[in-house]
Amino acid sequence: MARIAVIGAGMGAMAAAARLAVAGHRVAVYERSRTHGGGVGRLAREGFAFDTGPGLLHLPAVHRDLFVKTGKRPLEQCVEMTQVDPAVRHVFADGTDVALPNASRAGVVAALDAAAGPGAGERWSDLVNRGREVWDATRRPLLEEPLREDGVERLRRDPYPGAARRGLFRRAAPRTLEAVAARELKDPRLVALLESHALAYGLDPRVAPASATVLPYMEQTFGSWYVRGGLRALAYALYERCLERRVEFFFGAEAVGVVEKDGRAAGLRLADGDTAGADLVVAGVSPGRLAALAPGATGPSAVPVPPGRVSVLLALSGARPEGTVHRTVVHGDRLAELDAVFGTGAPGTGSYRPTVTVLRPDDPTTRPDDAHEAVTLTATVAPHGRVDWADDGVAAEFAERMVRAAAAAVPGLPERVLWREVRTPAHTEAETGAEGGGVPAPVLAGAGGAYLRPANTTRMPGLYLVGGFSHPGGGLAHAGMSGALVAGLVVEGADFRGSQ
């Protein structure tokens, strides 16, 4: 039995802690804030409640496996989950409005044909099928196996096959998501549909590899799930599972350094001057914090600070109408938005119309009564630093633009607002320690490996990395996968070949 110190109580770190405790290790978690969950937060006020991080769960099988492997009660006995159907409604810049059913190829084809003309659905379906080929080629090495040097080379190459071409001159497969959209979808509404999946994860479709087509494939195939009480309920269930496995938690305990002894990680130095001895250390932190905790443990990171999120939490008067779609994406000004978010245009928030995701859950726990509604708006934005999101005026002006855009999904929205709370990348940075409040994206194959994350092992023996800033990247599902990989590496060592 080893003593294991875990830095951070984010979802990936808690997933690793629970699995390691089941394996017989003594696990202690040191969290700088006063609560668990990392970016999966909750704000409650005057009978209203909102997720302050992600609002929907994808690839729930990852968390089902986690709960099966760590205790007697499966996930569905710990939280109440429902599939969101329709999966999403899109309101495009030209006013086209389409709702896409959950996990139904035929339904999606029919809906897109009706909205964008005959053949649109088949073009989209063909592209998603090629996304499935990316999934089949990369699922194991990219998501379920440790990242090793001998496997990185094949992940540098983009597995996206491209549409078959007839004739004497056959073009090579497109290299970017933008090129895929232009060649294979053509219709600007379908282009916006594809690129919105990348933007939601903080990826620039103009440079993201074609393999990013796997993102709509995963969502359309495995569905979108809502947890009653919000995803904070999932974070709490995982925290309880850790407690059941006798994981110790120390909140308000900031790690400021990794103790090194005989060339190995041997514990933590804490901000209050104490030292926590350990045989192994698992760090669920951002690259900047890791560099400060353990200089030289990993190589220099060429990955820039990723974009962040602005959320506007709206307490509304009036009931949620029957048949309201849970999630609506209202599309914005494509080029101006991409330039502002990814830094290719002038600094600042500009004056563009942002793409806004509107979440309207039918969940009594989110509202004081049925005569009110809790609505969350989110938009992908440049990180704190490139934009001064601590400036209340900047945040308020951008929030106002988001509300105006969201009125396309919520009729009469401005008149219904009782109060609102604005959350920016500055809040994310302060609460999680992530530089700029950036939210990491899932890893992708291709682009010479530019979209990979650091491996779960480091140059310092006994120090492991977990969570969205390490392999296999950001998102709740991927964080859960990182916990499984770290536990496997600790328990099985160099012989570990991946999750089963």
ZAMARGU-4260 file (C-alpha; in steps of 0.2 Angstrom, whole numbers, plus 5000, padded with zeros to 4 digits):
<rodrens>
0) 5000/5000/5000 | 5007/5017/4995 | 5003/5034/5002 | 4997/5045/4987 | 4995/5063/4988
5) 4983/5071/4975 | 4984/5089/4971 | 4967/5096/4967 | 4949/5089/4969 | 4944/5091/4951
10) 4934/5078/4942 | 4949/5069/4934 | 4958/5070/4951 | 4944/5062/4961 | 4942/5049/4947
15) 4960/5044/4950 | 4958/5045/4969 | 4943/5033/4970 | 4951/5020/4958 | 4968/5021/4968
20) 4959/5019/4985 | 4950/5004/4978 | 4967/4997/4973 | 4972/4997/4991 | 4982/5013/4992
25) 4980/5027/5005 | 4975/5043/4996 | 4974/5061/5002 | 4968/5075/4991 | 4974/5093/4994
30) 4963/5106/4986 | 4967/5125/4987 | 4948/5130/4987 | 4935/5126/4999 | 4926/5113/4989
35) 4927/5099/4976 | 4923/5098/4958 | 4935/5110/4950 | 4926/5118/4936 | 4910/5109/4939
40) 4902/5122/4950 | 4885/5127/4956 | 4877/5144/4960 | 4861/5145/4970 | 4852/5161/4974
45) 4834/5165/4979 | 4828/5148/4974 | 4837/5147/4957 | 4852/5136/4954 | 4864/5135/4939
50) 4879/5125/4934 | 4894/5137/4932 | 4903/5124/4922 | 4898/5111/4909 | 4879/5108/4909
55) 4878/5092/4899 | 4887/5075/4900 | 4893/5066/4885 | 4900/5048/4884 | 4892/5043/4901
60) 4900/5026/4899 | 4916/5033/4906 | 4907/5038/4922 | 4897/5022/4923 | 4913/5012/4922
65) 4921/5023/4936 | 4906/5019/4948 | 4905/5001/4943 | 4924/4999/4947 | 4924/5009/4963
70) 4909/5003/4973 | 4893/4993/4974 | 4881/5007/4968 | 4881/5010/4949 | 4880/5028/4943
75) 4861/5028/4940 | 4858/5024/4958 | 4869/5039/4963 | 4862/5052/4951 | 4847/5053/4940
80) 4851/5055/4922 | 4840/5058/4906 | 4844/5059/4888 | 4841/5076/4881 | 4829/5075/4866
85) 4830/5084/4854 | 4848/5084/4857 | 4850/5102/4851 | 4841/5116/4842 | 4851/5127/4830
90) 4846/5145/4825 | 4858/5150/4811 | 4863/5167/4806 | 4851/5168/4791 | 4836/5163/4803
95) 4835/5145/4798 | 4829/5135/4813 | 4831/5116/4815 | 4830/5104/4830 | 4840/5088/4829
100) 4834/5073/4838 | 4845/5063/4850 | 4855/5048/4843 | 4845/5046/4828 | 4854/5046/4811
105) 4837/5045/4801 | 4830/5059/4811 | 4844/5071/4809 | 4844/5068/4790 | 4826/5072/4789
110) 4827/5087/4800 | 4842/5094/4790 | 4834/5090/4773 | 4818/5100/4779 | 4828/5115/4785
115) 4842/5116/4772 | 4835/5107/4757 | 4836/5089/4750 | 4853/5081/4751 | 4859/5092/4766
120) 4855/5078/4778 | 4865/5065/4768 | 4880/5076/4766 | 4880/5079/4785 | 4877/5060/4788
125) 4892/5055/4776 | 4903/5067/4785 | 4898/5060/4802 | 4901/5043/4796 | 4919/5048/4792
130) 4920/5055/4809 | 4916/5037/4815 | 4932/5031/4805 | 4942/5044/4815 | 4934/5037/4831
135) 4938/5019/4826 | 4956/5023/4822 | 4960/5033/4837 | 4948/5028/4851 | 4961/5016/4858
140) 4978/5024/4856 | 4971/5042/4859 | 4959/5039/4874 | 4961/5022/4882 | 4980/5020/4882
145) 4994/5029/4890 | 5003/5042/4879 | 5020/5034/4875 | 5034/5040/4863 | 5032/5025/4852
150) 5013/5029/4850 | 5015/5048/4847 | 5021/5046/4829 | 5005/5039/4823 | 4995/5051/4832
155) 5004/5065/4823 | 4995/5060/4807 | 4977/5064/4804 | 4966/5049/4801 | 4952/5058/4793
160) 4949/5049/4777 | 4940/5063/4766 | 4926/5060/4754 | 4930/5048/4740 | 4933/5057/4723
165) 4931/5050/4706 | 4941/5054/4691 | 4959/5055/4685 | 4964/5069/4698 | 4960/5064/4716
170) 4963/5077/4729 | 4971/5073/4746 | 4960/5072/4761 | 4958/5090/4769 | 4969/5095/4783
175) 4958/5106/4793 | 4941/5106/4799 | 4937/5122/4789 | 4943/5113/4773 | 4932/5098/4777
180) 4917/5109/4779 | 4921/5119/4763 | 4924/5104/4752 | 4911/5092/4759 | 4896/5102/4766
185) 4896/5118/4756 | 4880/5125/4763 | 4885/5139/4776 | 4872/5132/4788 | 4880/5115/4788
190) 4897/5123/4789 | 4891/5132/4804 | 4884/5116/4812 | 4901/5107/4810 | 4911/5122/4816
195) 4900/5125/4831 | 4906/5108/4838 | 4924/5114/4837 | 4920/5132/4844 | 4911/5124/4859
200) 4927/5115/4864 | 4938/5131/4861 | 4945/5125/4845 | 4948/5136/4830 | 4940/5127/4815
205) 4952/5136/4803 | 4967/5127/4810 | 4960/5112/4820 | 4964/5096/4811 | 4951/5087/4801
210) 4950/5073/4814 | 4939/5086/4824 | 4925/5078/4814 | 4925/5065/4828 | 4917/5078/4840
215) 4900/5078/4831 | 4901/5059/4829 | 4903/5056/4847 | 4889/5068/4852 | 4877/5061/4839
220) 4881/5043/4842 | 4882/5043/4861 | 4870/5057/4865 | 4869/5071/4877 | 4863/5068/4895
225) 4857/5079/4909 | 4859/5076/4927 | 4845/5081/4939 | 4852/5094/4950 | 4865/5099/4937
230) 4882/5092/4934 | 4886/5097/4951 | 4876/5083/4957 | 4888/5071/4948 | 4903/5080/4956
235) 4895/5077/4973 | 4892/5059/4969 | 4910/5056/4964 | 4915/5065/4980 | 4904/5054/4991
240) 4911/5039/4982 | 4929/5044/4986 | 4924/5046/5005 | 4916/5029/5004 | 4933/5022/4998
245) 4941/5032/5013 | 4950/5045/5003 | 4955/5060/5014 | 4951/5078/5008 | 4960/5093/5014
250) 4951/5109/5008 | 4960/5126/5009 | 4976/5117/5007 | 4986/5124/4993 | 5001/5114/4987
255) 5016/5125/4983 | 5029/5112/4978 | 5032/5094/4976 | 5045/5087/4988 | 5059/5077/4979
260) 5069/5064/4987 | 5082/5053/4979 | 5076/5059/4962 | 5058/5054/4965 | 5042/5063/4971
265) 5040/5061/4989 | 5026/5072/4995 | 5020/5090/4995 | 5025/5107/5002 | 5009/5116/5008
270) 5006/5135/5008 | 5004/5135/5027 | 5022/5128/5029 | 5017/5110/5032 | 5024/5095/5022
275) 5013/5081/5017 | 5024/5065/5015 | 5019/5053/5001 | 5026/5039/4990 | 5018/5045/4975
280) 5010/5062/4969 | 4996/5064/4957 | 4994/5082/4950 | 4978/5088/4943 | 4984/5106/4939
285) 4986/5118/4924 | 5003/5119/4915 | 5008/5135/4924 | 5004/5128/4941 | 5014/5112/4937
290) 5029/5122/4932 | 5029/5131/4948 | 5026/5115/4958 | 5039/5104/4950 | 5051/5113/4938
295) 5058/5102/4925 | 5045/5088/4928 | 5039/5090/4910 | 5046/5099/4895 | 5041/5116/4890
300) 5023/5117/4883 | 5020/5124/4866 | 5001/5124/4869 | 4994/5142/4871 | 4982/5146/4885
305) 4965/5140/4878 | 4950/5151/4876 | 4938/5152/4891 | 4919/5154/4894 | 4907/5168/4898
310) 4891/5162/4907 | 4876/5172/4910 | 4865/5165/4923 | 4847/5171/4921 | 4833/5170/4934
315) 4817/5172/4924 | 4799/5176/4928 | 4786/5165/4919 | 4785/5146/4917 | 4796/5136/4905
320) 4784/5132/4890 | 4779/5114/4887 | 4790/5107/4873 | 4805/5119/4876 | 4821/5112/4869
325) 4834/5109/4882 | 4849/5116/4872 | 4849/5129/4858 | 4864/5135/4849 | 4861/5153/4842
330) 4875/5156/4829 | 4885/5172/4828 | 4896/5182/4816 | 4908/5168/4811 | 4924/5177/4805
335) 4923/5191/4818 | 4920/5179/4832 | 4934/5168/4827 | 4946/5182/4826 | 4941/5189/4843
340) 4942/5172/4852 | 4958/5165/4844 | 4968/5181/4844 | 4970/5184/4825 | 4960/5201/4825
345) 4961/5216/4836 | 4963/5213/4855 | 4947/5215/4865 | 4929/5208/4864 | 4925/5218/4848
350) 4907/5221/4843 | 4903/5205/4835 | 4887/5194/4839 | 4894/5179/4848 | 4888/5161/4846
355) 4878/5158/4862 | 4872/5141/4869 | 4856/5142/4878 | 4852/5129/4891 | 4834/5128/4898
360) 4833/5112/4909 | 4816/5105/4914 | 4822/5103/4932 | 4812/5108/4947 | 4828/5109/4957
365) 4834/5124/4947 | 4819/5136/4951 | 4809/5141/4965 | 4793/5136/4958 | 4785/5132/4941
370) 4781/5150/4938 | 4800/5154/4936 | 4814/5147/4925 | 4833/5146/4926 | 4842/5148/4910
375) 4861/5148/4907 | 4869/5156/4892 | 4887/5152/4887 | 4899/5158/4874 | 4917/5154/4870
380) 4929/5169/4872 | 4947/5174/4873 | 4955/5170/4889 | 4958/5182/4903 | 4973/5192/4900
385) 4970/5195/4881 | 4954/5202/4887 | 4952/5210/4904 | 4937/5200/4910 | 4939/5207/4928
390) 4933/5224/4921 | 4915/5224/4926 | 4910/5235/4911 | 4918/5224/4898 | 4909/5209/4906
395) 4892/5217/4907 | 4893/5224/4889 | 4897/5206/4882 | 4884/5199/4893 | 4871/5211/4886
400) 4876/5205/4868 | 4874/5187/4873 | 4856/5191/4880 | 4851/5199/4864 | 4857/5185/4854
405) 4848/5172/4865 | 4832/5181/4862 | 4831/5171/4846 | 4829/5155/4857 | 4819/5163/4872
410) 4805/5174/4866 | 4802/5190/4876 | 4819/5186/4886 | 4824/5204/4891 | 4807/5207/4899
415) 4807/5191/4909 | 4824/5194/4917 | 4823/5196/4936 | 4842/5196/4939 | 4857/5189/4931
420) 4874/5184/4936 | 4889/5185/4924 | 4904/5173/4926 | 4920/5176/4915 | 4937/5168/4913
425) 4943/5179/4927 | 4931/5169/4939 | 4938/5153/4932 | 4956/5158/4934 | 4953/5163/4952
430) 4943/5148/4957 | 4953/5134/4948 | 4970/5142/4946 | 4970/5139/4927 | 4980/5152/4918
435) 4968/5164/4910 | 4953/5154/4915 | 4956/5143/4899 | 4946/5128/4897 | 4956/5114/4889
440) 4949/5104/4874 | 4950/5086/4871 | 4965/5079/4862 | 4965/5076/4843 | 4976/5066/4831
445) 4984/5075/4817 | 4992/5092/4815 | 5009/5085/4819 | 5004/5081/4837 | 4999/5100/4841
450) 4983/5095/4849 | 4990/5082/4861 | 4993/5085/4879 | 5007/5080/4891 | 5008/5061/4895
455) 5001/5056/4912 | 5019/5051/4917 | 5032/5064/4920 | 5051/5066/4920 | 5051/5065/4939
460) 5048/5047/4944 | 5033/5045/4956 | 5024/5061/4949 | 5009/5058/4938 | 4997/5070/4929
465) 4978/5069/4928 | 4964/5080/4922 | 4960/5091/4907 | 4977/5098/4905 | 4985/5081/4903
470) 4982/5066/4892 | 4968/5064/4885 | 4963/5082/4887 | 4948/5092/4892 | 4929/5088/4895
475) 4921/5078/4908 | 4923/5061/4899 | 4941/5064/4895 | 4945/5069/4913 | 4937/5053/4919
480) 4948/5043/4906 | 4963/5052/4913 | 4959/5046/4930 | 4958/5028/4924 | 4974/5029/4915
485) 4984/5036/4930 | 4976/5023/4941 | 4982/5009/4929 | 4999/5016/4928 | 5001/5017/4947
490) 4994/4999/4949 | 5002/4990/4935 | 5017/5001/4931 | 5026/5000/4914 | 5016/4985/4910
495) 4999/4995/4909 | 4993/4995/4891 | 4977/5004/4893 | 4959/5004/4901 | 4948/4989/4897
</rodrens>
